[in-house]
Each structure stands twice: as C-alpha cells, then as structure tokens.
Amino acid sequence: MTTPDPDRAGLLADERQGDNSPPLSVGELSGALKRTVETAFDRVRVRGEISGWKRHGSGHCYFTLKDDEACIDAVIWRGQAGALAFAPEDGAEVIATGKLTTYPGRSKYQIVVNRMELAGEGALMALLDKRRRALAAEGLFDESRKRRLPYLPRTIGVVTSPTGAVIRDILHRLADRFPSHVVLWPVPVQGDGAADKVAAAIRGFATHAARPDLLIVARGGGSVEDLWAFNEEVVVRAAAESPIPLISAVGHETDTTLIDFAADRRAPTPTAAAEIAVPVRAELVETLGGHGQRKAGAARRLVQRAGERFAAASERWPEPGALFDPLARRLDEAGARLPRALAARAAHARADLAGVAPRLDSRLVAQKIERAGDRLAGLWRLAELAHPEKPLQRGYVRVTDRAGRTLTHAHDARQAGALDLHFADGVVAANAGDPGTTLPRAFRPPVERKRRAAYGEPQPGLFDAPPAED
C-alpha cells in the first residue's frame, strides 16, 4: 500500500486501506435511487389538493398535489386520464393512487397516478359549488337565455339509457297524454365516458335528419356520484348551446344537477318531463270542442242580433210611396217642360242665325281667299329664291369642305384644303391653292369692274385698314 503524500492530500482521490465503497457515477446513483423509490413506494395513496392542472396535447395530464406542508409532482398517462370518473380541476381535494418514481434527468421525483377520486362527499360538493359559480358567471344559467317550449311538438328526442325504466316511463306517459313520435339516442348515464356521450347526443340531435322539436335528457335517481356525469362542464355547455328547447329530468325531485340550471325547463322526474312536453289529448279535444260550440253560439247570436236590428230599422222606414212619389212627380213635370224648352232654344238659334246671315257675303269670302292665295304665292317665290341651289343655275358655285359645310370665306377654304365645288349639274373636287398666292391688284373680275364703274370704289369699313398706294 502506498503511503499518501501529505503535500497532495485533498487534491487527488486515492484509495485507502479498508475502503470498500468505490465511487459511483451519477447515473449509477440515480438508477439506484430510482429502483429503491419504486420498490419501496410501489403503491401509495396520497391525499391533497390539485394545483396547476394541465392536459397536454398528447393526452397526458400533469399537475401538483399539495397540502399545507409540502407538494409533489404528479402525472396521469393518457390511458388512465380517459377513465377518470370526473373532470379534475384546480382546487379539488382528491385521493390519488399510484406509484412513486424518479426523474434522473432533473433529480426530481413524482407520483404516477393510475386512479383518482374526490376526497369524500365534502370535496365533491365543494367542486360542484365552484363549478356552478364559474358557469353562472359566464351567464349560462341566465333566465333570459331560456326559451319557451313548443306547445305540441311533433317529434321528441330523448337522451337516456335504452335499458332503464326511464325510457319506458316516458313512452308510457306520452301514450296516455298525447301519442307522439319519439327518437331515442341511447347513452350510458353514469360511469366512465358518460358525460362525453351525453353531450355528444345533445349536439347530435341538432344536426339529425329527423331533428326533434323538443329534447328530454333523463335519468333515474341516485347518489351524487351516480348523477355526476350531469354535473360535468361538457354536458352543461352542450345543454346551454342546444338550438332545440331542452327539458332536464335527472334524478328525483330532490336531486339537483348543473344541467338543471342550463336547461330551458327542469322536470322533477322523467315522468313529469313527459307531462310537461305534451298536453292531454282528451283535454285538448274537449277544449277545442268547447271553442267550436262557443264559436257557433257567437255566430247564431250575431245573426239574431243583426235580424233584430234590421227589423227595428225597417219599422222606422217610411212607405215606398212617400219616398218615390215626389221624385216621380218631379220627373213628370220635367218631361212636360222639355218639348217647350227645346222649341224655345231652336227659335233663339234661328234668330241668331238670321242676324249673322247678312254678314256672310260670298264675295267677301272669295276676296279673302284670293288675297291669301296671292300671299302664299309670294312666299313660295321667296322660298325658291332663297334656296341655296338656285344661284347655281345662273353660273354660281357653292364651295363646301369634304364634310359638307358651306364655306363663305377664303380663309376657311385655305384651312379646309380639300374642297367640293357644287355646280348646277354636279360636284367637282378641288384643292385650295397656295395661301400666299393673290391676284394682281390691277386684275378685277368682270362683275367687279362693272360694279365699280357704276357705283365707284366701295367705302371702307370703320375697322378696315387704309388701302395701299398703287
């Protein structure tokens, strides 16, 4: 055995005489701890309050169990999470059953829960009250949201167990009161997965091919644990969101579940739900018969009173002769006066004609017609002279551009360029000459020379420029 050097003491790890515990790696120690914990705590039951509940996308659930003194991490794998009889939430006091294990990667330990129940009825009621207050705060229980039930539904949908006495009681009561068409959606009413199936049935009826006019969600009586599926949030929300009016008939009259607050109407029992759903047919027939009798009686009384009023009015009417004799006498008098009035009117007309006749001389009329003819002939001659084509027969030419617009100035002709010269016997196309080309001053058209010889040079206008010296 080598004696350790005192100068190297505490610096290097040396094996010493009698040392039979060789150093372990961290992994070896962690593995030993894991085996020890899992062996010693293979099955434990822990009571505590849920905190930080979180359901991962994989389906696994992670949370913490705590009390006044300590806390421990917990996990429920997906398979066990789906089998829980209630929906865990923060603040619920539970008893979790499982085993302890360690997580070497982080030097942590946790409990893997395979079963979890509420810690007694007190914890159950505390969870129920907490959930009720939370849902009420969202307005799911407000009376303003509740709808009136249809008076006489043609189809009734029932969500309940197909094997229990509940469906038989509902069908029997409906048959007694008013036979109706019933569509049953069978579901388990307690146990694992019951809440999800009840909620799915409520939502499924809204899109069902034979959509009912009314829904009844029913279950027989039982303990708080038996009725717990109807306290789950998924069921309460499905009932509140149902587009079909819904009656809750869960348990006996003294039983209360959260679906009762969200439903449009609560029935104390399933049988009472059937009584609420439909009226009594016999009573309805009797009521309709009474309405018919009252209607017939009212019609008879109306006719009778109308006859009485007619008789009373007819007694106050005067005799027909008293009404029509004055009118007949007036008609006879008018008929007698009519020939005389016509003769007088004809005489007045003849007198008026005799007074006008001397003034109706045929010669005067003929003269007026002749003067009117002369005026018309003069106007016609003026119209012929004013016609634009008339001067063309005397050697004049009408100049237009190719659009047919008559041009009266040389400036316009030079701007148009292409011209049409209209003669008396046809049209000749032409082009305007060089704008700078002018006639010599000594050249005058023959007509212009004759006019100047006869009348002299024209007087310049007020705004004309003075003539240039030759």
C-alpha positions as CSV (number, residue, x, y, z in Angstrom):
1,M,0.0,0.0,0.0
2,T,1.4,3.3,-1.0
3,T,1.5,6.0,1.7
4,P,-0.2,9.2,0.5
5,D,1.9,12.2,0.1
6,P,0.9,14.8,2.7
7,D,1.6,17.6,0.1
8,R,-1.1,16.1,-2.2
9,A,-3.8,15.4,0.4
10,G,-7.2,16.6,-0.6
11,L,-6.2,17.1,-4.2
12,L,-6.4,13.6,-5.7
13,A,-8.8,10.8,-4.8
14,D,-6.8,7.9,-3.6
15,E,-7.9,4.5,-2.5
16,R,-7.3,4.0,1.2
17,Q,-6.8,0.9,3.2
18,G,-10.1,-0.6,4.3
19,D,-12.2,1.5,1.8
20,N,-14.7,-0.9,0.3
21,S,-17.1,1.6,-1.3
22,P,-15.8,2.5,-4.7
23,P,-17.1,5.8,-6.2
24,L,-20.4,5.6,-8.1
25,S,-21.2,7.5,-11.3
26,V,-24.1,10.0,-11.2
27,G,-26.1,7.7,-13.4
28,E,-25.4,4.7,-11.2
29,L,-26.5,6.6,-8.1
30,S,-29.6,8.0,-9.9
31,G,-30.5,4.5,-11.1
32,A,-30.1,3.1,-7.6
33,L,-32.3,5.8,-6.1
34,K,-35.0,5.1,-8.8
35,R,-35.0,1.4,-8.1
36,T,-35.1,2.0,-4.3
37,V,-38.0,4.5,-4.5
38,E,-40.1,2.4,-7.0
39,T,-39.6,-0.7,-4.9
40,A,-40.3,1.0,-1.5
41,F,-43.3,3.0,-2.8
42,D,-44.7,0.7,-5.5
43,R,-48.3,1.6,-4.4
44,V,-49.2,4.6,-2.5
45,R,-52.4,6.7,-1.8
46,V,-51.9,10.4,-1.4
47,R,-54.5,13.0,-0.4
48,G,-54.0,16.5,-1.5
49,E,-55.3,19.5,-3.5
50,I,-54.9,19.7,-7.2
51,S,-52.8,22.6,-8.4
52,G,-51.6,23.6,-11.9
53,W,-53.8,21.0,-13.7
54,K,-52.8,20.8,-17.4
55,R,-53.8,18.4,-20.1
56,H,-51.1,18.0,-22.8
57,G,-51.8,17.6,-26.5
58,S,-50.6,14.0,-26.2
59,G,-53.4,13.3,-23.7
60,H,-51.2,13.1,-20.7
61,C,-52.1,15.2,-17.7
62,Y,-49.6,17.0,-15.4
63,F,-50.4,18.6,-12.1
64,T,-49.2,19.0,-8.5
65,L,-50.7,17.6,-5.3
66,K,-50.2,19.8,-2.3
67,D,-51.2,20.4,1.3
68,D,-50.2,22.9,3.9
69,E,-46.7,21.3,4.4
70,A,-45.4,20.1,1.1
71,C,-46.2,19.3,-2.6
72,I,-45.4,16.6,-5.0
73,D,-45.5,16.5,-8.8
74,A,-47.9,14.1,-10.4
75,V,-48.7,12.7,-13.9
76,I,-51.6,10.7,-15.3
77,W,-50.9,8.9,-18.6
78,R,-53.4,9.2,-21.4
79,G,-54.9,5.8,-20.9
80,Q,-55.8,6.4,-17.2
81,A,-56.8,10.0,-17.8
82,G,-59.6,9.0,-20.1
83,A,-61.0,6.6,-17.5
84,L,-61.5,9.2,-14.7
85,A,-65.0,9.5,-13.4
86,F,-64.8,13.3,-13.1
87,A,-63.1,16.2,-14.8
88,P,-60.3,17.3,-12.4
89,E,-59.6,21.0,-11.9
90,D,-57.6,23.2,-9.6
91,G,-58.7,23.4,-6.0
92,A,-60.3,19.9,-5.9
93,E,-59.3,17.8,-3.0
94,V,-58.6,14.2,-4.2
95,I,-57.1,10.9,-3.2
96,A,-54.6,9.7,-5.8
97,T,-53.4,6.1,-6.1
98,G,-50.2,5.2,-7.9
99,K,-46.5,4.7,-7.5
100,L,-43.5,6.9,-6.9
101,T,-40.8,7.2,-9.4
102,T,-37.8,9.5,-10.0
103,Y,-36.8,11.5,-13.0
104,P,-32.9,11.3,-13.0
105,G,-32.5,13.9,-15.7
106,R,-33.7,16.6,-13.2
107,S,-33.1,14.9,-9.8
108,K,-36.9,15.0,-9.2
109,Y,-39.4,12.5,-8.1
110,Q,-43.1,12.3,-8.9
111,I,-46.2,10.1,-8.4
112,V,-47.6,8.3,-11.5
113,V,-51.3,8.2,-10.8
114,N,-53.4,5.4,-12.2
115,R,-56.6,6.2,-10.1
116,M,-58.0,9.3,-8.6
117,E,-61.2,10.0,-6.7
118,L,-62.5,13.0,-4.9
119,A,-61.7,13.0,-1.2
120,G,-65.1,12.5,0.3
121,E,-68.6,14.0,-0.4
122,G,-67.5,17.3,1.1
123,A,-64.8,17.7,-1.6
124,L,-67.3,16.6,-4.2
125,M,-69.8,19.3,-3.1
126,A,-67.1,21.9,-2.9
127,L,-66.0,21.1,-6.5
128,L,-69.7,21.2,-7.6
129,D,-70.3,24.6,-6.0
130,K,-67.1,26.0,-7.5
131,R,-68.1,24.8,-11.0
132,R,-71.6,26.1,-10.6
133,R,-70.4,29.6,-9.7
134,A,-67.9,29.6,-12.5
135,L,-70.6,28.6,-15.1
136,A,-73.1,31.0,-13.7
137,A,-70.6,33.9,-14.0
138,E,-70.5,33.1,-17.8
139,G,-74.2,33.6,-18.0
140,L,-75.1,30.0,-18.9
141,F,-77.8,29.9,-16.3
142,D,-79.5,33.2,-17.0
143,E,-83.2,33.2,-17.3
144,S,-83.1,35.5,-20.3
145,R,-81.5,32.6,-22.3
146,K,-84.2,30.2,-21.6
147,R,-86.8,29.6,-24.4
148,R,-90.5,28.6,-24.4
149,L,-91.2,25.0,-25.1
150,P,-93.3,24.2,-28.1
151,Y,-97.0,23.6,-27.2
152,L,-97.4,20.5,-29.3
153,P,-94.1,19.0,-30.5
154,R,-94.4,16.6,-33.4
155,T,-91.1,14.8,-32.6
156,I,-89.5,14.5,-29.2
157,G,-85.8,13.5,-28.8
158,V,-84.9,11.6,-25.6
159,V,-81.3,11.2,-24.3
160,T,-81.1,8.4,-21.8
161,S,-80.2,4.7,-21.2
162,P,-82.1,2.4,-23.6
163,T,-82.4,-0.4,-20.9
164,G,-83.6,1.5,-17.8
165,A,-87.1,2.2,-16.6
166,V,-86.8,5.9,-17.6
167,I,-87.5,5.5,-21.3
168,R,-90.4,3.1,-20.5
169,D,-92.0,5.6,-18.1
170,I,-91.6,8.5,-20.7
171,L,-93.1,6.4,-23.5
172,H,-96.0,5.2,-21.3
173,R,-96.8,8.7,-20.1
174,L,-96.7,10.2,-23.7
175,A,-99.0,7.4,-24.9
176,D,-101.5,8.3,-22.1
177,R,-101.5,12.0,-22.7
178,F,-100.8,12.6,-26.4
179,P,-99.2,9.9,-28.6
180,S,-96.0,11.5,-30.2
181,H,-93.1,10.4,-32.3
182,V,-90.1,9.7,-30.1
183,V,-86.5,9.4,-31.2
184,L,-84.2,7.8,-28.6
185,W,-80.5,8.5,-28.5
186,P,-79.1,5.7,-26.3
187,V,-76.2,6.7,-23.9
188,P,-74.7,5.5,-20.6
189,V,-76.0,7.7,-17.8
190,Q,-73.1,7.1,-15.3
191,G,-69.6,5.8,-15.3
192,D,-66.5,6.4,-17.4
193,G,-67.2,8.5,-20.6
194,A,-70.9,9.0,-19.8
195,A,-70.6,12.8,-19.8
196,D,-68.9,13.0,-23.2
197,K,-71.6,10.7,-24.7
198,V,-74.5,12.6,-23.2
199,A,-73.0,15.9,-24.6
200,A,-72.4,14.3,-28.0
201,A,-76.1,13.2,-28.1
202,I,-77.4,16.6,-27.3
203,R,-75.3,18.2,-30.0
204,G,-76.0,15.3,-32.4
205,F,-79.8,15.9,-32.3
206,A,-79.3,19.4,-33.6
207,T,-78.0,18.0,-36.9
208,H,-80.0,14.8,-37.0
209,A,-82.0,14.1,-40.2
210,A,-85.2,13.8,-38.1
211,R,-84.5,16.8,-35.9
212,P,-86.9,16.9,-33.0
213,D,-88.9,19.9,-31.8
214,L,-88.1,19.2,-28.2
215,L,-85.3,17.3,-26.2
216,I,-85.6,15.4,-22.9
217,V,-82.4,14.5,-21.1
218,A,-83.4,12.0,-18.4
219,R,-82.0,9.7,-15.8
220,G,-83.4,8.0,-12.7
221,G,-82.5,8.8,-9.2
222,G,-79.2,8.0,-7.4
223,S,-76.4,9.4,-5.3
224,V,-74.3,12.4,-6.1
225,E,-71.7,10.1,-7.6
226,D,-74.3,8.4,-9.7
227,L,-75.5,11.7,-11.1
228,W,-72.1,13.3,-11.5
229,A,-72.0,12.9,-15.3
230,F,-74.8,15.6,-15.5
231,N,-72.6,18.0,-13.5
232,E,-69.7,17.9,-15.9
233,E,-68.9,21.1,-17.7
234,V,-69.2,19.4,-21.2
235,V,-72.8,18.4,-20.6
236,V,-73.8,21.8,-19.1
237,R,-72.3,23.7,-22.1
238,A,-74.0,21.3,-24.6
239,A,-77.4,21.9,-22.9
240,A,-76.9,25.7,-22.8
241,E,-75.9,25.8,-26.5
242,S,-78.6,23.4,-27.8
243,P,-80.7,25.1,-30.5
244,I,-83.5,22.8,-29.6
245,P,-85.6,23.6,-26.4
246,L,-84.5,21.1,-23.7
247,I,-86.1,19.7,-20.6
248,S,-83.8,18.3,-17.9
249,A,-85.2,15.3,-16.0
250,V,-82.3,13.9,-14.0
251,G,-82.9,12.1,-10.7
252,H,-85.8,12.6,-8.3
253,E,-87.4,15.8,-7.2
254,T,-84.8,16.5,-4.5
255,D,-81.9,15.8,-6.8
256,T,-80.2,18.8,-8.4
257,T,-77.6,18.8,-11.1
258,L,-75.9,21.5,-13.1
259,I,-77.8,20.6,-16.3
260,D,-81.0,21.6,-14.5
261,F,-79.7,25.2,-14.4
262,A,-78.7,25.3,-18.1
263,A,-81.9,23.6,-19.4
264,D,-84.9,25.6,-20.7
265,R,-87.1,23.7,-18.2
266,R,-86.4,21.4,-15.3
267,A,-88.7,18.5,-14.5
268,P,-88.7,16.8,-11.1
269,T,-88.9,13.3,-12.7
270,P,-88.7,11.8,-16.1
271,T,-92.5,11.1,-16.0
272,A,-93.1,14.7,-15.2
273,A,-90.9,15.7,-18.2
274,A,-93.4,13.8,-20.4
275,E,-96.3,15.6,-18.8
276,I,-94.6,18.9,-19.4
277,A,-93.7,18.0,-23.0
278,V,-97.3,17.5,-24.3
279,P,-100.8,18.4,-23.3
280,V,-103.5,15.8,-22.5
281,R,-105.2,14.9,-25.8
282,A,-108.6,14.3,-24.3
283,E,-108.5,17.7,-22.6
284,L,-107.3,19.3,-25.8
285,V,-110.2,17.8,-27.8
286,E,-112.6,18.9,-25.2
287,T,-111.2,22.4,-25.2
288,L,-111.4,22.5,-29.0
289,G,-115.0,21.3,-28.9
290,G,-115.9,24.0,-26.4
291,H,-114.3,26.6,-28.6
292,G,-116.3,25.3,-31.5
293,Q,-119.5,25.4,-29.6
294,R,-118.8,28.9,-28.4
295,K,-118.0,30.0,-31.9
296,A,-121.2,28.5,-33.3
297,G,-123.2,30.2,-30.5
298,A,-121.5,33.5,-31.2
299,A,-122.4,33.2,-34.9
300,R,-126.0,32.5,-34.0
301,R,-126.2,35.4,-31.7
302,L,-124.6,37.6,-34.3
303,V,-127.2,36.6,-36.9
304,Q,-130.0,37.0,-34.4
305,R,-128.9,40.5,-33.3
306,A,-128.5,41.5,-37.0
307,G,-132.0,40.4,-37.7
308,E,-133.3,42.3,-34.7
309,R,-131.5,45.4,-35.8
310,F,-132.9,45.0,-39.4
311,A,-136.4,44.6,-38.1
312,A,-136.1,47.6,-35.9
313,A,-134.7,49.7,-38.7
314,S,-137.4,48.6,-41.2
315,E,-140.1,49.6,-38.8
316,R,-138.7,53.2,-38.9
317,W,-138.5,53.3,-42.7
318,P,-141.3,55.4,-44.4
319,E,-143.6,53.8,-47.0
320,P,-142.2,53.4,-50.5
321,G,-144.8,55.8,-51.9
322,A,-143.7,58.5,-49.5
323,L,-140.1,58.2,-50.8
324,F,-140.7,57.8,-54.6
325,D,-143.9,59.8,-55.3
326,P,-142.2,63.2,-55.1
327,L,-139.4,62.1,-57.4
328,A,-142.0,60.7,-59.9
329,R,-143.9,64.0,-59.9
330,R,-140.7,66.0,-60.5
331,L,-139.9,63.7,-63.4
332,D,-143.3,64.2,-65.0
333,E,-143.0,67.9,-64.7
334,A,-139.6,67.9,-66.3
335,G,-140.8,65.8,-69.1
336,A,-143.7,68.2,-69.7
337,R,-141.3,71.2,-69.8
338,L,-138.8,69.6,-72.1
339,P,-140.6,70.0,-75.5
340,R,-141.3,73.6,-74.8
341,A,-137.7,74.3,-73.8
342,L,-136.4,72.6,-76.9
343,A,-138.7,74.7,-79.1
344,A,-137.6,77.9,-77.4
345,R,-134.0,77.0,-77.8
346,A,-134.4,76.3,-81.5
347,A,-136.2,79.6,-82.0
348,H,-133.3,81.5,-80.4
349,A,-130.8,79.7,-82.6
350,R,-132.8,80.6,-85.7
351,A,-132.9,84.3,-84.7
352,D,-129.2,84.3,-84.0
353,L,-128.6,82.8,-87.5
354,A,-130.8,85.3,-89.2
355,G,-128.8,88.2,-87.6
356,V,-125.5,86.8,-88.7
357,A,-126.5,85.7,-92.2
358,P,-126.4,89.2,-93.9
359,R,-122.7,89.4,-92.9
360,L,-121.8,86.2,-94.6
361,D,-121.4,87.6,-98.2
362,S,-119.8,85.0,-100.6
363,R,-117.9,87.8,-102.5
364,L,-116.1,88.9,-99.3
365,V,-115.1,85.3,-98.6
366,A,-113.8,84.9,-102.2
367,Q,-111.8,88.0,-101.9
368,K,-110.2,86.9,-98.6
369,I,-109.3,83.5,-100.2
370,E,-107.8,85.3,-103.3
371,R,-105.6,87.6,-101.1
372,A,-104.5,84.6,-99.0
373,G,-103.5,82.8,-102.3
374,D,-101.5,85.8,-103.5
375,R,-99.6,85.9,-100.2
376,L,-98.9,82.2,-100.4
377,A,-97.6,82.5,-104.0
378,G,-95.3,85.4,-103.0
379,L,-93.9,83.4,-100.1
380,W,-93.3,80.5,-102.3
381,R,-91.3,82.6,-104.8
382,L,-89.2,84.0,-102.0
383,A,-88.5,80.5,-100.8
384,E,-87.4,79.4,-104.3
385,L,-85.1,82.5,-104.5
386,A,-83.6,81.7,-101.0
387,H,-82.9,78.1,-101.9
388,P,-79.1,77.6,-101.8
389,E,-79.1,75.7,-105.1
390,K,-81.0,78.3,-107.1
391,P,-78.0,80.6,-107.9
392,L,-76.1,77.6,-109.3
393,Q,-78.3,77.7,-112.4
394,R,-77.1,81.2,-113.0
395,G,-73.4,80.3,-113.0
396,Y,-72.6,80.5,-109.3
397,V,-70.7,77.8,-107.5
398,R,-71.2,76.7,-103.8
399,V,-68.0,75.7,-102.1
400,T,-68.0,73.2,-99.2
401,D,-65.4,71.2,-97.3
402,R,-65.5,67.4,-97.6
403,A,-67.8,67.3,-94.5
404,G,-70.5,69.2,-96.5
405,R,-70.1,72.5,-94.6
406,T,-70.6,75.6,-96.8
407,L,-67.5,77.9,-96.8
408,T,-68.0,81.6,-97.4
409,H,-64.5,82.9,-96.6
410,A,-61.2,82.3,-98.4
411,H,-59.5,81.8,-95.1
412,D,-61.8,78.9,-94.3
413,A,-61.3,77.4,-97.8
414,R,-57.5,77.5,-97.4
415,Q,-57.7,75.8,-94.0
416,A,-60.0,73.1,-95.3
417,G,-57.6,72.3,-98.3
418,A,-59.8,69.6,-99.9
419,L,-62.9,71.3,-101.3
420,D,-66.1,70.3,-103.2
421,L,-67.4,72.7,-105.9
422,H,-71.1,72.4,-106.4
423,F,-72.3,73.3,-109.9
424,A,-75.9,73.2,-111.1
425,D,-75.3,69.8,-112.8
426,G,-72.8,68.2,-110.4
427,V,-69.9,68.4,-107.9
428,V,-66.2,68.8,-108.7
429,A,-63.5,68.0,-106.2
430,A,-60.7,70.7,-105.8
431,N,-57.9,71.7,-103.6
432,A,-57.2,75.2,-102.2
433,G,-54.2,77.0,-103.8
434,D,-51.1,78.3,-102.1
435,P,-52.2,80.6,-99.2
436,G,-49.6,83.2,-100.4
437,T,-51.0,83.4,-103.9
438,T,-53.0,86.6,-104.6
439,L,-54.4,88.2,-107.7
440,P,-52.7,91.3,-109.1
441,R,-54.3,94.5,-107.9
442,A,-54.9,95.6,-111.5
443,F,-56.9,92.4,-112.2
444,R,-60.6,92.7,-111.4
445,P,-63.3,90.2,-112.2
446,P,-65.7,91.5,-114.9
447,V,-68.6,91.8,-112.5
448,E,-66.4,93.7,-110.0
449,R,-65.3,96.2,-112.8
450,K,-68.9,96.8,-113.9
451,R,-69.9,97.4,-110.3
452,R,-67.0,99.9,-109.7
453,A,-67.8,101.7,-113.0
454,A,-71.4,102.1,-111.9
455,Y,-71.0,102.9,-108.2
456,G,-67.3,103.8,-107.7
457,E,-65.0,102.4,-105.1
458,P,-66.7,100.9,-102.0
459,Q,-66.5,102.9,-98.9
460,P,-64.0,101.3,-96.4
461,G,-65.5,100.0,-93.2
462,L,-64.9,101.6,-89.8
463,F,-62.4,98.9,-88.8
464,D,-60.8,98.3,-92.3
465,A,-57.1,99.2,-92.9
466,P,-56.5,102.1,-95.3
467,P,-55.8,101.0,-98.9
468,A,-52.2,100.8,-100.1
469,E,-50.9,103.2,-102.6
470,D,-50.5,101.8,-106.2
